[in-house]
């Protein structure tokens, strides 16, 4: 591989147990960590590198996308793919000399790509005043007596955050709940993992996810050594017949879903179908985790926790409505399961830091918060409306309040080929492949995330580029 003036050829045979794209991604990571690939160095175009290494263009594109998602690389709009210039993004006071000796895993935590125009891989909240609000709350916290911040987290130190969250809950949506039914986590994903660790048992635990669903469910199941089975949807939601068959055949213990806004399709399970699935779950003792991190402007029906008081779990976080930097998540347990989840959370990390808990409680109490949240929702709606307008005539799905849209591709486009073509135009998307089981049926669609950290004008330009691709597909699609 030739990068800038450096001759460097990765040996993909060094990772025989990995797929080719993973082996290539690992080689690039090692090149960055070892200094052969300097910050800011431009990598070859997809097809050129594929020819040199002896793999398909799709393999190279997939490796690049993985590293862009992990913020090792940056996809520049119309310029190509570059090694992230990490020192420019370090916190104040951290010198470049120190940065050069930091572990690559730690360096990957610093943002490098989210603000790039055309970076539409993951939703990013626009700053409509919540940043300044958090700074103010943190300043107030800094003036508090020091002894309030000198203890390990516990159920007594996080009660203010639990009470602030409890005040936002609608009993009609999630069922009756007390402050004691709420357990804090380090974000919504962590809440899902904690619930699985609490519930899963036996030598071969199994869970069900929707056929197209948030890949964090599968990641959590992998951590818990659980088998994952997927249920297809019809026009109302998950197939009751297939769901029942899976439960019986595999002794499923948990069903993970998002009843209001399925990520990535934006579809909702109808209230009638939720009741049918809840009845099957009750009959077979299946717990249901209802992820509500993405929510609609107006709810369509009750959560599974309301329908299944003894087996339903409700999970959410402010990451998709306020900011992902405030690492706090909430799990509302069935009333009989709260103590067990508390034990899991305590054994996992003792709890969520008081700094985070007090910051969340302070932000939620701020009088300007409703106005800020309304502005965030309006800005997301502006970009969604732009996508709907520019991509009119194509198969597009969206939900009011959700910061992404789902584009089903017209023939002859295939998902991976379209993602590659979009990236070549400076628009980075996530393929349907990221949301399905490896052995699932092929789905030719992409998720277009709303990145509130880029301008609306840049987003419109990105949509116009996608429109041009959709209207003029190549005669022959290379995969």
N, C-alpha and C positions, 0 to 999 in steps of 0.2 A: 504494500500500500504506500503510495506517495502522498505525504501531507506537507504542504508548503515545500521547503527545500529538503525535507527529511525523508530518506528512504527507509521505509519500515514495512515489513510484510508479516502479518500475523500468522501463526501456525494454528489453524483450527483443529488440527488433530490432537492438540493437547487437552481437549475437553470432549472425549468420545461419548460421554454419557449425556451431553447436552445437545439440543437441537442446533442447527447451523447458525440461526440468528442469535441464539443465546451465546454460542461460542464466539461469534464475531463481536457481539456487545461486550463480552468479557475481555476480549483482546483489546478493544478500544479503551475500556476502563483501565486496564493495566498499562496501556500506553500513556494515558493521562496521568495516572498515579506515579509512573516511573519517570515522567518528564520528557518522554519521546514526543508526545503530543502537547505542545505548549498552549497555554490559554490564548484564545483568539485564533488558533490555527484553523484553516478551512479544510474540511474533509472533501474528498473527491465526490462528484455527482454519483447518484445511485447506480446508474448503468455502467459508468466507468469503473467503479470499485467492484461491482459484480463481475465484470469481465476479468479484472486483475486477480481476484481471489478465487474465481471459479465457482460462484454460486449464482442464484437467480436474483434479478433486481428486487423481487419481493422480499427475499431474505435480507438484503442490505437495508431496504426501506424499513422493514420491521425492527431491525437492530437499531437504526437511527431513531425511530419513534420511541423505542423503549428508553434510550438514553436521553432523549429530549424530555420525556415524562419524568425521568429521574434527575433531570437538570444537570446532567453531565455535558450535554450538548445544547446548543441553541440553534433553532431554525430561523435564520434571518429572512425577512420578507423579500423575495426575489433575488436574494444574494447567495443562498446556499446554506450549508450546515457547518457550524463552527464549534470548537471546544469552548466551553463556557469560560468567560473571563472572571473567575471567582473572586480574585482580590478586590475587584471594583464593587463587589456586593457584600463585603464583610462588614460586621458591625463596627461603629466608630471605636478607635482605640486598639483594634486588632491589627498588628502590623503585617505587611506582606511577608516579612521574614518568618513570622510565626505561621502565617497561612500556608506557606510552602511546605511546612513540616506537619501540618494537620492531617489526620487520617482521611482518606477519600470518603469514607462513609459519613464522617462528620461534615465534610465540605459539601456533600450532596444535599445537605439540609438547607443551604442558603439559596434563596430564590435567584434564578438567572433568566428564566424564560417566560414567566407568566405575564410580564408586561409587554412582551413582543406583539406588535400588531399582527393579527392573523393566527395567534396562538389560541386555538379554540378547543383544546383537549379537555380541560376541566373547568367547571364553572368557577368564576372569581367574583367576589362581591365588590361593587363599586364603593368607594369611600364617600359617603354622603354626610359626613360629620361624625361617624362612629369612632374614627381614629382619634380625633380631638377629644371626644367624650371619654374614651378610655384613658387618654393621657391625663385628663383632669381627675378622673377617679383614682388613678394610680398616685397622683400627687396628694390627694386627700389621704390615701392609705399610708403614704410615706410619713405623714404627720401624726399618725396614730401611735399610741404608746408601744414601744418595742416588744413588751412582753406578750402582746397579742399575736406576735408572729414567731414565737419561740417554742411552739409545740408541734408534735407530729399531727398530721390530719386525722380527724376522727368524725364520728357522727355528730359530735357537739360543735366542732369547728366548721362543719359545712352546712349547718342547719339554716343559715341565712340564705345561702344559694338555693337550697331545696325549697325553702318557703317562697322565695322570689319566683322560682319556676312553677311551683304549685299554683300561684296566683294567676298564671297564664292558662291553666288547664280548663277545658270545657267538659264537664261531667257527661254531657250528652255524647261527646265524641270519644272519650276514653273510659267512661264509666266512673263510678265513685272511687276516689283515691284520697289518701291522706298524705301528709308530708312524710310519714314513716314508710310509705310504699315506694318512695322515690330513692333511688340509689345513684350516686354520681359516678361518672367514668371520665376517662381522658379522651373525650370525643365520642361520637356515635358509634364508630367502628369498634372502639374499645368496649363500649356497652354491649355490642353484639357478642364479642368474644367472651366477656364475663358471663353472659347468660348461657352461652353454650357450655362453658366450663362448669356452670352450676348444674345444668340439666343432663348433659350427655353422660351415658354410662354403658357398661358392657364392653365386650371385646371388639364389636363391630358396630358402633353407633352410626346412624344414618339420618340425614336431613333431606328435605325437599326445598328446592328453589324454583322460581319461575324460569321458563325456558330462556327468556331474555331478561336478565336481572343484573343488579349491582354485583360486580365481581368481588366485593368485600365479603359477601356471604360465603363464597367459595374459599376465600383466603382464610376466613375465621374457621371454617370447617376443617381445612387442612391443618391448621395449628392444633385443633382438637382431635385430629386423626379420625375424622368422620367421613363416611362415604357421602357423596352428593348425587342426588337424583333430580332431574328437572321435569316440570310439568308444563305441557303446552297450554296455550290460551285459545279460547274462542272469542266471540264478540263480547262476552260478558266478563271474562276473566279466566282464571285457571279452570281446566276441565275437571269437573267433579268426578267423572268416571275414572280418568287416568290418575287423579289424586288418590282416590280410594284404592285403586290397584297398587299403587306405589306404597301406600301406607301398609297395606296387608302383606305385600310380598317382601318388603325390606324392613318391616318393624320400625318404621320411621318414628323418631322422637321429637323432631322440631321441623316446622315449616317456616321458612324465612321469606317475607314478602314486603311489598310497599303498596298497601291497598289504595291509597289516594293518588300517588304519582309513581308509576313504575319507572325506574331508571334502568334503561334509557328510552323506552318507547313513549313516555308521558301518559300512557293509558292508565285508567283506574278500573279496579274491580267494582262491578255494580253492587249496590247494597244487597240485592237479592242473592247474588252469587256469594257474597261474603257470608251471608247467613247459611247457605248450603255448605260451604267449606267449613264453617264453624261447627255445624252439626256433625260432619264426618270427624273432625278433630276431637270433638267431645266424646264421640262414641268410641274412638280408639285411643284416647289419652294423649293426643299429639299437641304439644305446645306450639303456639304461633307467635313469632316475633314480627311485629308490624313496625317497619322503619318509616318514620314520618319526618325525616330530615328535610326532604323536599315536600312542600305542602302547597295546596292550591289557595287561591284568594278566597274561595268559598268551598268548604268541605262538601263532599258528595254523600257521605254516610258515616256511620260509626266505625271506629277502629275495631280490630279483632279483640282488643282488651275489653271493650264494652260488650262485645258479643260473647266473649268467653272469660267471664270473671275469674274462673279457676285455672285457666290455661293460657290466657292472652297476655302478651308483653308489649309495651309501647316504648319505642326508642326515638329520641330526637336529639338535636344539638343546635347551637346557634351558628354553626359553620356555614350553612347555606342560606342564612338570612341576615347575619350580622357580620361575622368575620371568622375565618378558620384559625386565626392566631389565638383566639381565646379557647384553649383546649379543654373544653368541658362538654360532657354529654350526660344525658339523663335516661335512665331506664325506670319505667313505672311497672313494678312487678304485680302479679296477682297477689291479692292480700295474704294468701298463705305462704307465698314464696319469698317475700321481702327479706326475712332474716337469713335465709340461705344465700341470697345474692349479696347481702351485706358481708357475710363471712367470706365469700369468694373475693369481693372487692378489697376487703381488708388484707386477706392473704396475698393478694396480687401486688398491691403497692401502698397499703395502709389507707389510701384515699387520695383525693385531689387536693393539691396545695391550697393553703389558706389564701395565698396571694391571688390565685385564680378564682377561688370561691368569693372572696370579698370584692374582687373586680366585677365579677358577673352580677353580684347582688347590687353593687353600686350603679352599674350601667342600667340594670332593669328598673331601678328606682328613679332614674333621671327624668325630669319632666319633658325634656325634648326628645326622648327616645321614640315616641309614636310618630313624630314628624320625620325623624331620621329614617325609620323603617318604611314609612310611606314613600320617601324619596328613593330608597333602595329598590322597592317594588316597582316604582314608576320607571326608573332607569332600566331595569331588566325588561320590563314590558316594552319599552321603546325599541330595544334591540330585537326582541322576539317579533314585534310587529314589522320591523325592517326585514327580517328573514322571511316572514310570511309574504310580504309585498314583493321582494325581489325574486323569490323562488316560486312565485305563484304559478299554478299549473302543474307543479310537480307534487309528488306524494309526501306531504309534510304533516307531521303531527306535533302538537304543542299543548301545554296546559297553562292556564292563567296562574302566574306566580312561580312557575318552574323555570330555572335559568338554563334551559337547553331545549333544543328541538330535535326531532328524529326525522331523518330524510331517508325514505326508501328509494333506492336508485332505479332509474329506468333501464331496460335492456339497451345495449349490451354491456353496460357497466357492471363490473364486479367490485365488491367492497374494497378489497386491498388495492386494486388498480386505481380506483377513484381516489383513495387516500394518498397514494403515491403521486397521482397527477395534481391533486390539490396542494400537496406539499411543494411540488415543483413551482407552483404559483404563489407560494408563501402563505398558504393556509393549512394549518396543522389540525387534523381532526382525529377522532377515535372511531375505529371500525367496529362493526357489529361483532366481530370476532372476540373483542374484549369482554363481551357480555354473555357469552354462551359457553356451555361445556365443550371440551375439545372434540367429543364425538357427536355433537349435536348437528342438526341439519344446517346447511349453509344459508346465511341470511345476508342479502346484499343491501346493506343500509349503513348509514353513518350517524353518529351523534354530533351535533353542532352545539358546543357549549357557549354560553354567554360569558365573555370575559369583561367584566366591568372595569378592569384596570387599563383597558385601551379605549380610545375615543370612539364615539358613535360613528364618526366619519370613516375611521379605519375598519370598523365592523361592516359598514355598508360596502366598502371596497371589497372586503373579503367575500361578502355574499354575491357581489357582481361577478367576481372571478369564478365562484362555484356555479353560478348561473351559466356562464360561458362554457364551462366544462360539460354541464348537463345538456346544453343545447347542441353541442358539437362533439359527441363521443367519437373516439377513433374508430376506424373501420375494423381494426383488429385489436382486441384487448390482450395485452400480455400480463400474465399472472405470475 
